[in-house]
Amino acid sequence: MNIQFEQRAYFKTKLFNETTNKFNEIILANLIKHYKLTSAKGNSKYKDFSDMPYHIHIINGIYPALLLLEKLFKEDQIEDPFLEQFLKAFIMGFTLHDLNKITDEDDLQKTVENNLICIRSIIHGNNILYA
């Protein structure tokens, strides 16, 4: 299944729009491709109750968080090359903040240590955006 996203200027700045569009095309598409039916609750005590898919959980949080983040930066800071790297790191951190739910493990730190293949399947598409 090929996932396609309609790109639009959701943010005020070119940097935020371009970075999130790349996130949609590569990271989010791979998250949906590999984990589209994975519950956002993961292996919690509430796992038997209905829930949203993990990728929806990420979308519901990342866009409001990025809108707030964009407002924190002044116009002259948007041109800072450091900001692009910071933004990519922020997006990856947010995307992987509940990685243990995808792998059905309890401990996030152990999940990261033990599941580099899972992480690669999320961040690797036709190219590696956040290398």
N, C-alpha and C positions, 0 to 999 in steps of 0.2 A: 504494500500500500504506500503510495507516494503522498506525503502531506505537503500541502501548499498553503501559504499564508498570504493574505492580502496586506500589502505594506501601506501604511498611512502615517502621516505626521502626527503621532500621538503626543509627542513632546515638543517643546519650543525650540530646542537646539538640534542642530544637525548631528552633533556627536551622539546624543542620546538616541535619536531616531535611527541612525546608522548602526549603532552598537546593538540596540534591541532588535532591529531587523535581522542582523546576523544571528543573534541569539535564537530568534524564531525559526530561521531557516535551518540551523544546524543543531543546536542544543535541544530546543523544544521539540523539533521534529524527531530527533533520536529518542528523546524521553517518551514521546507518544508511541513511536515505533516499537520500542522494546518493553514498555511498561504501561500500556494504555489501560489495562484493567486492574492495575495495582492500586489498592485502596490507600488513601492518605493516612489512614489509621495504622496501617502496618500490622505488627504483631502485638497490638495493645490489648488490654482487657476488654476494650469495646469493639474488637474486630468483627464481632458477629452482627453488629448494627450497621445499617446502611451508611454509606459515606461517598464522598466524591473521589474520583480518580486522583492519583498523586499529581499528575501534570496540571490539573485544574487547581489543586491546592497551591501549586507554585505560581500559576498565572494570577490567581486571586490576590496573592500577596506581593508579587514582584513589581507589578505595574504601579500600584499605589506607592510602594516604597521608592521606586525610581522617580516618580513625580515629586515626592518630598525631597529626595536627594538632589534633583535638578534645581529645585528652588533654593537649596542651601548654597549653591555655588553662584558667585557673581559672574557677570558677563565676561570679564577679563580672565577669570579662572577657567572658563570653558576651553580656552585656547591652550591651556597648559598640557603638554604631552603626558605628564604624570596622570592626569585625570582619566585619560582613556584606559590606561593600565589599571587604575583604581576601579573604574567602572566595570571592567571585565572581571576583576577579582571579586567585586561586590556581587555581580550577577552569578558567578560560579558558586560563591559561598552561599548565596540565597538558594540557588537551585539544589545544592547538595546538603542543605541544613538538616534534612530529614532522610538522608540516604539509608539509614538503618531501616526505614519503613519499606523501602524497595527490596531490600535483601532479607526482610523478615527477621531481623536481629534486634536485640534490645539496646546494645551499647553502640553509640555513634562512633566513638574513637576506634573500637575494634572493627567496626564495619569498614571504616576508611582503610585501616591497615590491611584487612583481609579481602577487600573487594576492588582491587585496582582494575580488574577486567570490567566490572560493572560500571565504574567511573569512566573508563575508556569508551564503553558503548554509549554513554550519554554524551561525551564531548567530542567524539570522533565522527565526522561525516565525510563528505568528499574532501574536505581539508580540515585541519585542526585550527579552530578559531582562537582558542585560549592557550596556545602552547607557550 
